[in-house]
Amino acid sequence: MQTFGFRGVSLLGAACVLALVSGCAQMGGVMPSGQANANAADETPHECNPALGGAIGALAGSMFGKGKGHLAGAAIGAGIGVFACMAYNYHARKVRDAQSVEAQYQREQGALPATNTIGAYQSELLPGETVKSGSKAAMQSRVTLIRGTQAAAPQLKEQLTLFSPDGKQLTTVTKDATAIDGTGEYETNFDFNLPKGIQDGRYTMRSALYMDGQKVRTNEVPMLVVS
């Protein structure tokens, strides 16, 4: 009976701690979708303490282990807490007008499409694919949209997801791409700061473009993290 009671208290405590980690994520990293501005970031990152997030995550992880398992759980939990505190800025701007994009599409395809069409979607990591922990980086994408001659303006969203070297999802965020509102070529940016002291290794950044609720394009870019 005493053992059962202790486990019940541990699980309850873990649930409370995970709720705190979730709160940290809402303050910093995995923020709800927001409005994109054509010229600059439309959201200011909220303050989130990575050290606090790591400590909370470590406590949560330790509650799920036994003996030496407490140490392993604490280490895993600390990593989750740190990544939960990642904050993202998102902004988009038009870099090529409708006339130029439509002319190119007509040359290549013969006529404009009746439905909204993504002509191209490419992503790259800036300043490069090797990033130092604790430094700033950005996932920059180019989106070419051709609005259909018989279609309403599409609703676009972009999603960025970070995967660990062993393929586990660490964090994800989705933003409304309201600046992409008609035919043209657009540049979008997810700006972020990598937490200090994270594990070195080859991570993966995945960007996905959604149109009217459907995923239409995906890009994956490797990110080598070094100390």
C-alpha positions as CSV (number, residue, x, y, z in Angstrom):
1,M,0.0,0.0,0.0
2,Q,2.8,2.4,0.8
3,T,4.6,1.6,-2.4
4,F,1.4,2.2,-4.4
5,G,0.9,5.5,-2.6
6,F,4.4,6.7,-3.3
7,R,4.1,5.8,-7.0
8,G,0.8,7.7,-7.2
9,V,2.4,10.8,-5.7
10,S,5.4,10.5,-8.0
11,L,3.1,10.3,-11.1
12,L,1.1,13.2,-9.9
13,G,4.2,15.2,-9.3
14,A,5.5,14.3,-12.7
15,A,2.3,15.5,-14.3
16,C,2.5,18.8,-12.5
17,V,6.2,19.2,-13.6
18,L,5.4,18.4,-17.2
19,A,2.6,21.0,-17.0
20,L,5.3,23.5,-16.0
21,V,7.5,22.5,-18.9
22,S,4.5,23.0,-21.2
23,G,4.1,26.5,-19.7
24,C,7.7,27.2,-20.5
25,A,7.1,26.0,-24.1
26,Q,4.1,28.3,-24.5
27,M,6.2,31.3,-23.2
28,G,9.1,30.7,-25.6
29,G,9.4,27.9,-28.1
30,V,6.3,26.2,-29.3
31,M,4.1,29.3,-29.6
32,P,0.6,29.3,-31.2
33,S,0.2,30.4,-34.8
34,G,0.5,34.1,-35.4
35,Q,0.0,36.7,-38.1
36,A,2.9,37.1,-40.5
37,N,4.0,40.6,-41.6
38,A,5.4,41.3,-45.0
39,N,8.3,43.4,-43.8
40,A,9.3,42.2,-40.3
41,A,8.6,39.7,-37.6
42,D,5.1,40.2,-36.1
43,E,5.7,38.5,-32.8
44,T,8.2,39.2,-30.1
45,P,9.6,36.1,-28.4
46,H,8.5,35.8,-24.8
47,E,11.2,35.3,-22.2
48,C,11.9,31.7,-21.4
49,N,14.7,30.5,-19.1
50,P,16.5,27.5,-20.7
51,A,18.2,26.7,-17.4
52,L,14.9,26.6,-15.6
53,G,13.3,24.6,-18.5
54,G,16.2,22.1,-18.2
55,A,15.9,21.8,-14.5
56,I,12.1,21.3,-14.7
57,G,12.6,18.7,-17.4
58,A,15.3,16.9,-15.4
59,L,13.0,16.7,-12.4
60,A,10.2,15.3,-14.5
61,G,12.6,12.7,-16.1
62,S,13.9,11.6,-12.8
63,M,10.4,10.8,-11.5
64,F,9.9,8.2,-14.2
65,G,13.1,6.2,-13.4
66,K,14.2,3.8,-10.6
67,G,17.7,3.7,-9.1
68,K,20.2,4.5,-11.8
69,G,17.3,5.1,-14.1
70,H,16.6,8.3,-12.3
71,L,19.9,9.7,-13.6
72,A,19.1,8.7,-17.2
73,G,15.6,10.0,-17.0
74,A,16.9,13.3,-15.6
75,A,19.3,13.7,-18.5
76,I,16.6,13.0,-21.1
77,G,14.2,15.3,-19.3
78,A,16.7,18.1,-19.1
79,G,17.2,18.0,-22.9
80,I,13.4,18.2,-23.5
81,G,13.1,21.1,-21.2
82,V,15.8,23.1,-22.9
83,F,14.3,22.6,-26.4
84,A,10.9,23.5,-25.1
85,C,12.3,27.0,-24.4
86,M,13.3,27.6,-28.0
87,A,11.6,30.7,-29.4
88,Y,10.9,31.4,-33.1
89,N,10.3,34.6,-35.1
90,Y,8.5,34.2,-38.4
91,H,8.3,36.8,-41.2
92,A,7.7,36.8,-45.0
93,R,8.1,39.2,-47.8
94,K,7.5,39.2,-51.6
95,V,10.6,39.2,-53.7
96,R,9.1,38.8,-57.2
97,D,5.8,40.2,-58.4
98,A,2.8,38.5,-60.0
99,Q,3.5,39.7,-63.5
100,S,7.0,38.1,-63.6
101,V,5.9,34.9,-62.0
102,E,2.8,34.5,-64.3
103,A,4.9,35.2,-67.4
104,Q,7.4,32.5,-66.4
105,Y,4.6,30.0,-65.7
106,Q,2.8,30.7,-69.0
107,R,6.1,30.2,-70.9
108,E,6.7,26.8,-69.2
109,Q,3.1,25.5,-68.9
110,G,1.3,27.3,-71.7
111,A,-1.5,28.8,-69.6
112,L,-2.2,29.9,-66.0
113,P,-3.7,27.2,-63.7
114,A,-7.4,27.2,-62.8
115,T,-6.5,26.2,-59.1
116,N,-4.0,27.6,-56.7
117,T,-0.6,26.1,-57.5
118,I,2.8,26.0,-55.7
119,G,5.3,26.4,-58.4
120,A,8.4,25.9,-56.2
121,Y,9.4,25.5,-52.5
122,Q,13.0,25.4,-51.4
123,S,14.6,25.8,-48.0
124,E,18.1,26.4,-46.6
125,L,19.7,26.9,-43.2
126,L,21.4,30.3,-42.6
127,P,24.2,31.1,-42.1
128,G,25.0,27.5,-43.0
129,E,24.4,23.9,-42.1
130,T,27.0,24.0,-39.3
131,V,25.6,25.9,-36.3
132,K,27.2,26.5,-32.9
133,S,25.1,25.8,-29.9
134,G,23.9,29.0,-28.3
135,S,24.0,30.9,-31.6
136,K,21.4,32.3,-33.9
137,A,20.2,30.6,-37.1
138,A,17.4,30.8,-39.5
139,M,15.5,28.5,-41.8
140,Q,14.9,30.5,-45.0
141,S,12.5,29.3,-47.7
142,R,11.4,30.5,-51.1
143,V,7.8,29.9,-52.1
144,T,6.4,30.5,-55.6
145,L,2.6,30.8,-55.6
146,I,0.4,31.0,-58.7
147,R,-3.2,32.0,-57.8
148,G,-5.7,30.0,-59.8
149,T,-7.8,31.9,-62.3
150,Q,-10.9,30.3,-60.8
151,A,-9.8,30.1,-57.1
152,A,-10.0,32.3,-54.0
153,A,-6.9,33.4,-52.2
154,P,-5.4,30.3,-50.5
155,Q,-4.8,30.1,-46.7
156,L,-1.1,29.2,-46.2
157,K,0.8,28.0,-43.1
158,E,4.4,27.0,-42.6
159,Q,5.7,24.6,-40.1
160,L,9.2,24.0,-38.8
161,T,10.2,20.9,-36.9
162,L,13.5,20.0,-35.3
163,F,14.6,16.4,-35.0
164,S,17.4,15.0,-32.8
165,P,20.4,13.1,-34.2
166,D,18.5,9.9,-33.4
167,G,15.4,11.0,-35.2
168,K,13.2,12.1,-32.2
169,Q,11.1,15.2,-32.6
170,L,12.3,17.9,-30.3
171,T,10.1,20.9,-31.1
172,T,7.7,22.1,-33.7
173,V,6.0,25.4,-34.5
174,T,3.4,26.5,-37.1
175,K,2.8,30.0,-38.4
176,D,0.1,31.6,-40.6
177,A,1.8,32.9,-43.8
178,T,-0.7,35.7,-44.3
179,A,1.8,37.7,-46.2
180,I,1.6,35.1,-49.0
181,D,-1.7,36.3,-50.4
182,G,-1.4,36.2,-54.1
183,T,0.7,35.2,-57.1
184,G,4.4,35.9,-56.6
185,E,7.6,34.6,-55.2
186,Y,8.0,35.0,-51.4
187,E,10.9,34.7,-49.0
188,T,10.0,33.3,-45.5
189,N,12.2,33.0,-42.4
190,F,12.0,31.1,-39.2
191,D,14.6,32.8,-36.9
192,F,15.7,30.9,-33.8
193,N,18.4,30.6,-31.1
194,L,19.8,27.2,-30.4
195,P,20.1,26.5,-26.6
196,K,23.6,26.4,-25.2
197,G,25.2,23.1,-24.2
198,I,23.0,20.9,-26.3
199,Q,24.4,17.6,-27.6
200,D,26.7,17.9,-30.6
201,G,25.6,16.0,-33.7
202,R,23.7,16.0,-36.9
203,Y,20.1,17.2,-36.4
204,T,17.4,17.7,-39.0
205,M,15.3,20.7,-39.7
206,R,12.0,20.0,-41.6
207,S,10.0,22.8,-43.1
208,A,6.5,22.0,-44.4
209,L,4.1,24.2,-46.4
210,Y,0.3,23.8,-45.9
211,M,-2.3,25.2,-48.3
212,D,-5.9,25.3,-47.2
213,G,-5.2,22.7,-44.5
214,Q,-3.4,20.3,-46.7
215,K,0.4,19.6,-46.6
216,V,1.6,20.4,-50.2
217,R,5.4,20.6,-49.9
218,T,8.2,19.5,-47.5
219,N,11.9,20.2,-47.3
220,E,14.5,18.6,-45.0
221,V,17.9,20.3,-44.2
222,P,20.6,18.7,-42.1
223,M,22.0,20.8,-39.2
224,L,25.4,19.9,-37.7
225,V,25.5,21.3,-34.1
226,V,29.0,21.9,-32.7
227,S,30.1,23.3,-29.3
